[in-house]
Amino acid sequence: MLSEAIFFDTLRQGLWVAVIIATPILGVALVSGVTVGLFQALTSIQEMTLTFVPKLLCIVIVFWITMGFMAQTLVAFFQNQIIPLIIGG
């Protein structure tokens, strides 16, 4: 019973870390996609690259800006949660 509780607690924390890490990129993809879609609807331009390129550029820029935060979050999770479980502490 105790090992199941530890497993599910670690799984819950891992999913939360994944949500925290993915939020900036998904938020920017959502905002840029809606903005470009609104622009396309207002101007009647239906070019496929118009939706892809700006969204990709925004995602790459936000990923580059938040890369340090993502790495620190993952390293902290592994050092505080995963490694002690592997060691047996």
Distance bins in CASP14 RR format, pairs under 12 A and 6 or more apart:
PFRMAT RR
TARGET T0000
AUTHOR 0000-0000-0000
RMODE 2
METHOD distances of the structure
MODEL  1
1 7 0 0 0 0 0 1 0 0 0 0 0
1 8 0 0 0 0 0 1 0 0 0 0 0
2 8 0 0 0 0 0 1 0 0 0 0 0
2 9 0 0 0 0 0 1 0 0 0 0 0
3 9 0 0 0 0 0 1 0 0 0 0 0
3 10 0 0 0 0 0 1 0 0 0 0 0
3 85 0 0 0 0 1 0 0 0 0 0 0
3 88 0 0 0 0 0 1 0 0 0 0 0
4 10 0 0 0 0 0 1 0 0 0 0 0
4 11 0 0 0 0 0 1 0 0 0 0 0
5 11 0 0 0 0 0 1 0 0 0 0 0
5 12 0 0 0 0 0 1 0 0 0 0 0
6 12 0 0 0 0 0 1 0 0 0 0 0
6 13 0 0 0 0 0 1 0 0 0 0 0
6 81 0 0 0 0 1 0 0 0 0 0 0
6 82 0 0 0 0 0 1 0 0 0 0 0
6 84 0 0 0 0 0 1 0 0 0 0 0
6 85 1 0 0 1 0 0 0 0 0 0 0
6 88 0 0 0 0 0 1 0 0 0 0 0
6 89 0 0 0 0 0 1 0 0 0 0 0
7 13 0 0 0 0 0 1 0 0 0 0 0
7 14 0 0 0 0 0 1 0 0 0 0 0
7 81 0 0 0 0 0 1 0 0 0 0 0
7 82 0 0 0 0 0 1 0 0 0 0 0
7 85 0 0 0 0 1 0 0 0 0 0 0
8 14 0 0 0 0 0 1 0 0 0 0 0
8 15 0 0 0 0 0 1 0 0 0 0 0
9 15 0 0 0 0 0 1 0 0 0 0 0
9 16 0 0 0 0 0 1 0 0 0 0 0
9 81 0 0 0 0 1 0 0 0 0 0 0
9 85 0 0 0 0 0 1 0 0 0 0 0
10 16 0 0 0 0 0 1 0 0 0 0 0
10 17 0 0 0 0 0 1 0 0 0 0 0
10 77 0 0 0 0 1 0 0 0 0 0 0
10 78 0 0 0 0 0 1 0 0 0 0 0
10 80 0 0 0 0 0 1 0 0 0 0 0
10 81 1 0 1 0 0 0 0 0 0 0 0
10 82 1 0 0 1 0 0 0 0 0 0 0
10 83 0 0 0 0 0 1 0 0 0 0 0
10 84 0 0 0 0 0 1 0 0 0 0 0
10 85 1 0 0 1 0 0 0 0 0 0 0
10 86 0 0 0 0 0 1 0 0 0 0 0
11 17 0 0 0 0 0 1 0 0 0 0 0
11 18 0 0 0 0 0 1 0 0 0 0 0
11 77 0 0 0 0 0 1 0 0 0 0 0
11 81 0 0 0 0 0 1 0 0 0 0 0
11 82 0 0 0 0 0 1 0 0 0 0 0
11 85 0 0 0 0 0 1 0 0 0 0 0
12 18 0 0 0 0 0 1 0 0 0 0 0
12 19 0 0 0 0 0 1 0 0 0 0 0
12 77 0 0 0 0 0 1 0 0 0 0 0
12 81 0 0 0 0 0 1 0 0 0 0 0
13 19 0 0 0 0 0 1 0 0 0 0 0
13 20 0 0 0 0 0 1 0 0 0 0 0
13 73 0 0 0 0 0 1 0 0 0 0 0
13 74 0 0 0 0 0 1 0 0 0 0 0
13 76 0 0 0 0 0 1 0 0 0 0 0
13 77 1 0 0 1 0 0 0 0 0 0 0
13 78 0 0 0 0 0 1 0 0 0 0 0
13 80 0 0 0 0 1 0 0 0 0 0 0
13 81 1 0 1 0 0 0 0 0 0 0 0
13 82 0 0 0 0 1 0 0 0 0 0 0
13 85 0 0 0 0 0 1 0 0 0 0 0
14 20 0 0 0 0 1 0 0 0 0 0 0
14 21 0 0 0 0 1 0 0 0 0 0 0
14 22 0 0 0 0 0 1 0 0 0 0 0
14 73 0 0 0 0 0 1 0 0 0 0 0
14 74 0 0 0 0 1 0 0 0 0 0 0
14 76 0 0 0 0 0 1 0 0 0 0 0
14 77 1 0 0 1 0 0 0 0 0 0 0
14 78 0 0 0 0 0 1 0 0 0 0 0
14 80 0 0 0 0 0 1 0 0 0 0 0
14 81 1 0 0 1 0 0 0 0 0 0 0
14 82 0 0 0 0 1 0 0 0 0 0 0
14 85 0 0 0 0 0 1 0 0 0 0 0
15 21 0 0 0 0 0 1 0 0 0 0 0
15 22 0 0 0 0 0 1 0 0 0 0 0
15 77 0 0 0 0 0 1 0 0 0 0 0
16 22 0 0 0 0 0 1 0 0 0 0 0
16 23 0 0 0 0 0 1 0 0 0 0 0
16 73 0 0 0 0 0 1 0 0 0 0 0
16 77 0 0 0 0 1 0 0 0 0 0 0
16 81 0 0 0 0 0 1 0 0 0 0 0
17 23 0 0 0 0 0 1 0 0 0 0 0
17 69 0 0 0 0 0 1 0 0 0 0 0
17 70 0 0 0 0 1 0 0 0 0 0 0
17 71 0 0 0 0 0 1 0 0 0 0 0
17 72 0 0 0 0 0 1 0 0 0 0 0
17 73 1 0 1 0 0 0 0 0 0 0 0
17 74 1 0 0 1 0 0 0 0 0 0 0
17 75 0 0 0 0 0 1 0 0 0 0 0
17 76 0 0 0 0 1 0 0 0 0 0 0
17 77 1 0 1 0 0 0 0 0 0 0 0
17 78 0 0 0 0 1 0 0 0 0 0 0
17 80 0 0 0 0 0 1 0 0 0 0 0
17 81 0 0 0 0 1 0 0 0 0 0 0
17 82 0 0 0 0 0 1 0 0 0 0 0
18 25 0 0 0 0 0 1 0 0 0 0 0
18 26 0 0 0 0 0 1 0 0 0 0 0
18 70 0 0 0 0 0 1 0 0 0 0 0
18 73 0 0 0 0 1 0 0 0 0 0 0
18 74 0 0 0 0 1 0 0 0 0 0 0
18 77 0 0 0 0 1 0 0 0 0 0 0
19 25 0 0 0 0 0 1 0 0 0 0 0
19 26 0 0 0 0 1 0 0 0 0 0 0
19 27 0 0 0 0 0 1 0 0 0 0 0
19 73 0 0 0 0 0 1 0 0 0 0 0
20 26 0 0 0 0 0 1 0 0 0 0 0
20 66 0 0 0 0 0 1 0 0 0 0 0
20 69 0 0 0 0 1 0 0 0 0 0 0
20 70 0 0 0 0 1 0 0 0 0 0 0
20 72 0 0 0 0 0 1 0 0 0 0 0
20 73 1 0 0 1 0 0 0 0 0 0 0
20 74 0 0 0 0 1 0 0 0 0 0 0
20 76 0 0 0 0 0 1 0 0 0 0 0
20 77 0 0 0 0 1 0 0 0 0 0 0
21 62 0 0 0 0 0 1 0 0 0 0 0
21 63 0 0 0 0 0 1 0 0 0 0 0
21 66 0 0 0 0 1 0 0 0 0 0 0
21 67 0 0 0 0 0 1 0 0 0 0 0
21 68 0 0 0 0 0 1 0 0 0 0 0
21 69 0 0 0 0 1 0 0 0 0 0 0
21 70 1 0 1 0 0 0 0 0 0 0 0
21 71 0 0 0 0 1 0 0 0 0 0 0
21 72 0 0 0 0 0 1 0 0 0 0 0
21 73 1 0 1 0 0 0 0 0 0 0 0
21 74 1 0 0 1 0 0 0 0 0 0 0
21 75 0 0 0 0 0 1 0 0 0 0 0
21 76 0 0 0 0 0 1 0 0 0 0 0
21 77 0 0 0 0 1 0 0 0 0 0 0
22 28 0 0 0 0 0 1 0 0 0 0 0
22 29 0 0 0 0 1 0 0 0 0 0 0
22 30 0 0 0 0 0 1 0 0 0 0 0
22 59 0 0 0 0 0 1 0 0 0 0 0
22 62 0 0 0 0 0 1 0 0 0 0 0
22 63 0 0 0 0 0 1 0 0 0 0 0
22 66 0 0 0 0 0 1 0 0 0 0 0
22 69 0 0 0 0 0 1 0 0 0 0 0
22 70 0 0 0 0 1 0 0 0 0 0 0
22 73 0 0 0 0 0 1 0 0 0 0 0
22 74 0 0 0 0 0 1 0 0 0 0 0
23 29 0 0 0 0 0 1 0 0 0 0 0
23 30 0 0 0 0 0 1 0 0 0 0 0
23 62 0 0 0 0 0 1 0 0 0 0 0
23 66 0 0 0 0 1 0 0 0 0 0 0
23 69 0 0 0 0 0 1 0 0 0 0 0
23 70 0 0 0 0 0 1 0 0 0 0 0
23 73 0 0 0 0 0 1 0 0 0 0 0
24 30 0 0 0 0 0 1 0 0 0 0 0
24 31 0 0 0 0 0 1 0 0 0 0 0
24 58 0 0 0 0 0 1 0 0 0 0 0
24 59 0 0 0 0 1 0 0 0 0 0 0
24 61 0 0 0 0 0 1 0 0 0 0 0
24 62 1 0 1 0 0 0 0 0 0 0 0
24 63 0 0 0 0 1 0 0 0 0 0 0
24 64 0 0 0 0 0 1 0 0 0 0 0
24 65 0 0 0 0 1 0 0 0 0 0 0
24 66 1 0 1 0 0 0 0 0 0 0 0
24 67 0 0 0 0 0 1 0 0 0 0 0
24 68 0 0 0 0 0 1 0 0 0 0 0
24 69 0 0 0 0 1 0 0 0 0 0 0
24 70 0 0 0 0 1 0 0 0 0 0 0
24 73 0 0 0 0 0 1 0 0 0 0 0
25 31 0 0 0 0 0 1 0 0 0 0 0
25 32 0 0 0 0 0 1 0 0 0 0 0
25 55 0 0 0 0 0 1 0 0 0 0 0
25 56 0 0 0 0 0 1 0 0 0 0 0
25 58 0 0 0 0 1 0 0 0 0 0 0
25 59 1 0 1 0 0 0 0 0 0 0 0
25 60 0 0 0 0 1 0 0 0 0 0 0
25 61 0 0 0 0 0 1 0 0 0 0 0
25 62 1 0 1 0 0 0 0 0 0 0 0
25 63 1 0 1 0 0 0 0 0 0 0 0
25 64 0 0 0 0 0 1 0 0 0 0 0
25 65 0 0 0 0 0 1 0 0 0 0 0
25 66 1 0 0 1 0 0 0 0 0 0 0
25 67 0 0 0 0 0 1 0 0 0 0 0
25 69 0 0 0 0 0 1 0 0 0 0 0
25 70 0 0 0 0 1 0 0 0 0 0 0
26 32 0 0 0 0 0 1 0 0 0 0 0
26 33 0 0 0 0 0 1 0 0 0 0 0
26 55 0 0 0 0 0 1 0 0 0 0 0
26 58 0 0 0 0 0 1 0 0 0 0 0
26 59 0 0 0 0 1 0 0 0 0 0 0
26 62 0 0 0 0 1 0 0 0 0 0 0
26 63 0 0 0 0 0 1 0 0 0 0 0
26 66 0 0 0 0 0 1 0 0 0 0 0
27 33 0 0 0 0 1 0 0 0 0 0 0
27 34 0 0 0 0 0 1 0 0 0 0 0
27 35 0 0 0 0 0 1 0 0 0 0 0
27 55 0 0 0 0 0 1 0 0 0 0 0
27 58 0 0 0 0 1 0 0 0 0 0 0
27 59 0 0 0 0 1 0 0 0 0 0 0
27 62 0 0 0 0 1 0 0 0 0 0 0
27 63 0 0 0 0 0 1 0 0 0 0 0
27 66 0 0 0 0 0 1 0 0 0 0 0
28 34 0 0 0 0 0 1 0 0 0 0 0
28 35 0 0 0 0 0 1 0 0 0 0 0
28 54 0 0 0 0 0 1 0 0 0 0 0
28 55 0 0 0 0 1 0 0 0 0 0 0
28 56 0 0 0 0 0 1 0 0 0 0 0
28 57 0 0 0 0 0 1 0 0 0 0 0
28 58 1 0 1 0 0 0 0 0 0 0 0
28 59 1 0 0 1 0 0 0 0 0 0 0
28 60 0 0 0 0 1 0 0 0 0 0 0
28 61 0 0 0 0 1 0 0 0 0 0 0
28 62 1 0 1 0 0 0 0 0 0 0 0
28 63 0 0 0 0 1 0 0 0 0 0 0
28 64 0 0 0 0 0 1 0 0 0 0 0
28 65 0 0 0 0 1 0 0 0 0 0 0
28 66 0 0 0 0 1 0 0 0 0 0 0
29 35 0 0 0 0 0 1 0 0 0 0 0
29 36 0 0 0 0 0 1 0 0 0 0 0
29 51 0 0 0 0 0 1 0 0 0 0 0
29 52 0 0 0 0 0 1 0 0 0 0 0
29 54 0 0 0 0 0 1 0 0 0 0 0
29 55 1 0 1 0 0 0 0 0 0 0 0
29 56 0 0 0 0 1 0 0 0 0 0 0
29 57 0 0 0 0 0 1 0 0 0 0 0
29 58 1 0 0 1 0 0 0 0 0 0 0
29 59 1 0 1 0 0 0 0 0 0 0 0
29 60 0 0 0 0 0 1 0 0 0 0 0
29 61 0 0 0 0 0 1 0 0 0 0 0
29 62 0 0 0 0 1 0 0 0 0 0 0
29 63 0 0 0 0 0 1 0 0 0 0 0
30 36 0 0 0 0 0 1 0 0 0 0 0
30 37 0 0 0 0 0 1 0 0 0 0 0
30 55 0 0 0 0 1 0 0 0 0 0 0
30 58 0 0 0 0 0 1 0 0 0 0 0
30 59 0 0 0 0 0 1 0 0 0 0 0
30 62 0 0 0 0 0 1 0 0 0 0 0
31 37 0 0 0 0 0 1 0 0 0 0 0
31 38 0 0 0 0 0 1 0 0 0 0 0
31 54 0 0 0 0 0 1 0 0 0 0 0
31 55 0 0 0 0 1 0 0 0 0 0 0
31 58 1 0 0 1 0 0 0 0 0 0 0
31 59 0 0 0 0 0 1 0 0 0 0 0
31 62 0 0 0 0 0 1 0 0 0 0 0
32 38 0 0 0 0 0 1 0 0 0 0 0
32 39 0 0 0 0 0 1 0 0 0 0 0
32 50 0 0 0 0 0 1 0 0 0 0 0
32 51 0 0 0 0 1 0 0 0 0 0 0
32 52 0 0 0 0 0 1 0 0 0 0 0
32 53 0 0 0 0 0 1 0 0 0 0 0
32 54 1 0 1 0 0 0 0 0 0 0 0
32 55 1 0 1 0 0 0 0 0 0 0 0
32 56 0 0 0 0 1 0 0 0 0 0 0
32 57 0 0 0 0 1 0 0 0 0 0 0
32 58 1 0 1 0 0 0 0 0 0 0 0
32 59 1 0 0 1 0 0 0 0 0 0 0
32 60 0 0 0 0 0 1 0 0 0 0 0
32 61 0 0 0 0 0 1 0 0 0 0 0
32 62 0 0 0 0 1 0 0 0 0 0 0
33 39 0 0 0 0 1 0 0 0 0 0 0
33 40 0 0 0 0 1 0 0 0 0 0 0
33 41 0 0 0 0 0 1 0 0 0 0 0
33 50 0 0 0 0 0 1 0 0 0 0 0
33 51 1 0 0 1 0 0 0 0 0 0 0
33 52 0 0 0 0 1 0 0 0 0 0 0
33 53 0 0 0 0 0 1 0 0 0 0 0
33 54 1 0 0 1 0 0 0 0 0 0 0
33 55 1 0 1 0 0 0 0 0 0 0 0
33 56 0 0 0 0 0 1 0 0 0 0 0
33 57 0 0 0 0 0 1 0 0 0 0 0
33 58 0 0 0 0 1 0 0 0 0 0 0
33 59 0 0 0 0 0 1 0 0 0 0 0
34 40 0 0 0 0 0 1 0 0 0 0 0
34 41 0 0 0 0 0 1 0 0 0 0 0
34 51 0 0 0 0 0 1 0 0 0 0 0
34 54 0 0 0 0 0 1 0 0 0 0 0
34 55 0 0 0 0 0 1 0 0 0 0 0
34 58 0 0 0 0 0 1 0 0 0 0 0
35 41 0 0 0 0 0 1 0 0 0 0 0
35 42 0 0 0 0 0 1 0 0 0 0 0
35 50 0 0 0 0 0 1 0 0 0 0 0
35 51 0 0 0 0 0 1 0 0 0 0 0
35 54 0 0 0 0 1 0 0 0 0 0 0
35 55 0 0 0 0 1 0 0 0 0 0 0
35 58 0 0 0 0 1 0 0 0 0 0 0
36 42 0 0 0 0 0 1 0 0 0 0 0
36 43 0 0 0 0 0 1 0 0 0 0 0
36 45 0 0 0 0 1 0 0 0 0 0 0
36 46 0 0 0 0 0 1 0 0 0 0 0
36 47 0 0 0 0 0 1 0 0 0 0 0
36 48 0 0 0 0 0 1 0 0 0 0 0
36 49 0 0 0 0 0 1 0 0 0 0 0
36 50 1 0 0 1 0 0 0 0 0 0 0
36 51 1 0 1 0 0 0 0 0 0 0 0
36 52 0 0 0 0 1 0 0 0 0 0 0
36 53 0 0 0 0 1 0 0 0 0 0 0
36 54 1 0 1 0 0 0 0 0 0 0 0
36 55 1 0 0 1 0 0 0 0 0 0 0
36 56 0 0 0 0 0 1 0 0 0 0 0
36 57 0 0 0 0 0 1 0 0 0 0 0
36 58 0 0 0 0 1 0 0 0 0 0 0
37 43 0 0 0 0 1 0 0 0 0 0 0
37 44 0 0 0 0 0 1 0 0 0 0 0
37 45 0 0 0 0 1 0 0 0 0 0 0
37 46 0 0 0 0 0 1 0 0 0 0 0
37 47 0 0 0 0 0 1 0 0 0 0 0
37 48 0 0 0 0 0 1 0 0 0 0 0
37 50 0 0 0 0 1 0 0 0 0 0 0
37 51 1 0 0 1 0 0 0 0 0 0 0
37 52 0 0 0 0 0 1 0 0 0 0 0
37 54 0 0 0 0 1 0 0 0 0 0 0
37 55 0 0 0 0 1 0 0 0 0 0 0
38 45 0 0 0 0 0 1 0 0 0 0 0
38 50 0 0 0 0 0 1 0 0 0 0 0
38 51 0 0 0 0 0 1 0 0 0 0 0
39 45 1 0 0 1 0 0 0 0 0 0 0
39 46 0 0 0 0 0 1 0 0 0 0 0
39 47 0 0 0 0 0 1 0 0 0 0 0
39 50 1 0 0 1 0 0 0 0 0 0 0
39 51 0 0 0 0 1 0 0 0 0 0 0
39 54 0 0 0 0 1 0 0 0 0 0 0
40 46 1 0 0 1 0 0 0 0 0 0 0
40 47 1 0 0 1 0 0 0 0 0 0 0
40 48 0 0 0 0 0 1 0 0 0 0 0
40 49 0 0 0 0 0 1 0 0 0 0 0
40 50 1 0 0 1 0 0 0 0 0 0 0
40 51 1 0 0 1 0 0 0 0 0 0 0
40 52 0 0 0 0 0 1 0 0 0 0 0
40 54 0 0 0 0 0 1 0 0 0 0 0
41 50 0 0 0 0 0 1 0 0 0 0 0
41 51 0 0 0 0 0 1 0 0 0 0 0
43 50 0 0 0 0 1 0 0 0 0 0 0
44 50 0 0 0 0 0 1 0 0 0 0 0
45 51 0 0 0 0 1 0 0 0 0 0 0
47 53 0 0 0 0 1 0 0 0 0 0 0
47 54 0 0 0 0 0 1 0 0 0 0 0
48 55 0 0 0 0 0 1 0 0 0 0 0
49 55 0 0 0 0 0 1 0 0 0 0 0
49 56 0 0 0 0 1 0 0 0 0 0 0
49 57 0 0 0 0 0 1 0 0 0 0 0
50 56 0 0 0 0 0 1 0 0 0 0 0
50 57 0 0 0 0 0 1 0 0 0 0 0
51 57 0 0 0 0 0 1 0 0 0 0 0
51 58 0 0 0 0 0 1 0 0 0 0 0
52 58 0 0 0 0 0 1 0 0 0 0 0
52 59 0 0 0 0 0 1 0 0 0 0 0
53 59 0 0 0 0 0 1 0 0 0 0 0
53 60 0 0 0 0 0 1 0 0 0 0 0
54 60 0 0 0 0 0 1 0 0 0 0 0
54 61 0 0 0 0 0 1 0 0 0 0 0
55 61 0 0 0 0 0 1 0 0 0 0 0
55 62 0 0 0 0 0 1 0 0 0 0 0
56 62 0 0 0 0 0 1 0 0 0 0 0
56 63 0 0 0 0 0 1 0 0 0 0 0
57 63 0 0 0 0 0 1 0 0 0 0 0
57 64 0 0 0 0 0 1 0 0 0 0 0
58 64 0 0 0 0 0 1 0 0 0 0 0
58 65 0 0 0 0 0 1 0 0 0 0 0
59 65 0 0 0 0 0 1 0 0 0 0 0
59 66 0 0 0 0 0 1 0 0 0 0 0
60 66 0 0 0 0 0 1 0 0 0 0 0
60 67 0 0 0 0 0 1 0 0 0 0 0
61 67 0 0 0 0 0 1 0 0 0 0 0
62 69 0 0 0 0 0 1 0 0 0 0 0
62 70 0 0 0 0 0 1 0 0 0 0 0
63 69 0 0 0 0 0 1 0 0 0 0 0
63 70 0 0 0 0 1 0 0 0 0 0 0
63 71 0 0 0 0 0 1 0 0 0 0 0
64 70 0 0 0 0 0 1 0 0 0 0 0
66 72 0 0 0 0 0 1 0 0 0 0 0
66 73 0 0 0 0 1 0 0 0 0 0 0
67 73 0 0 0 0 0 1 0 0 0 0 0
67 74 0 0 0 0 0 1 0 0 0 0 0
68 74 0 0 0 0 1 0 0 0 0 0 0
68 75 0 0 0 0 1 0 0 0 0 0 0
68 76 0 0 0 0 0 1 0 0 0 0 0
69 75 0 0 0 0 0 1 0 0 0 0 0
69 76 0 0 0 0 0 1 0 0 0 0 0
70 76 0 0 0 0 0 1 0 0 0 0 0
70 77 0 0 0 0 0 1 0 0 0 0 0
71 77 0 0 0 0 0 1 0 0 0 0 0
71 78 0 0 0 0 0 1 0 0 0 0 0
72 78 0 0 0 0 0 1 0 0 0 0 0
72 79 0 0 0 0 0 1 0 0 0 0 0
72 80 0 0 0 0 0 1 0 0 0 0 0
73 79 0 0 0 0 0 1 0 0 0 0 0
73 80 0 0 0 0 0 1 0 0 0 0 0
73 81 0 0 0 0 0 1 0 0 0 0 0
74 80 0 0 0 0 0 1 0 0 0 0 0
74 81 0 0 0 0 0 1 0 0 0 0 0
74 82 0 0 0 0 1 0 0 0 0 0 0
75 81 0 0 0 0 0 1 0 0 0 0 0
75 82 0 0 0 0 0 1 0 0 0 0 0
75 83 0 0 0 0 0 1 0 0 0 0 0
76 82 0 0 0 0 0 1 0 0 0 0 0
76 83 0 0 0 0 0 1 0 0 0 0 0
77 83 0 0 0 0 1 0 0 0 0 0 0
77 84 0 0 0 0 0 1 0 0 0 0 0
77 85 0 0 0 0 0 1 0 0 0 0 0
78 84 0 0 0 0 1 0 0 0 0 0 0
78 85 0 0 0 0 0 1 0 0 0 0 0
78 86 0 0 0 0 1 0 0 0 0 0 0
78 87 0 0 0 0 0 1 0 0 0 0 0
79 85 0 0 0 0 0 1 0 0 0 0 0
79 86 0 0 0 0 0 1 0 0 0 0 0
79 87 0 0 0 0 0 1 0 0 0 0 0
80 89 0 0 0 0 0 1 0 0 0 0 0
81 87 0 0 0 0 0 1 0 0 0 0 0
81 89 0 0 0 0 0 1 0 0 0 0 0
82 88 0 0 0 0 0 1 0 0 0 0 0
82 89 0 0 0 0 0 1 0 0 0 0 0
83 89 0 0 0 0 1 0 0 0 0 0 0
END
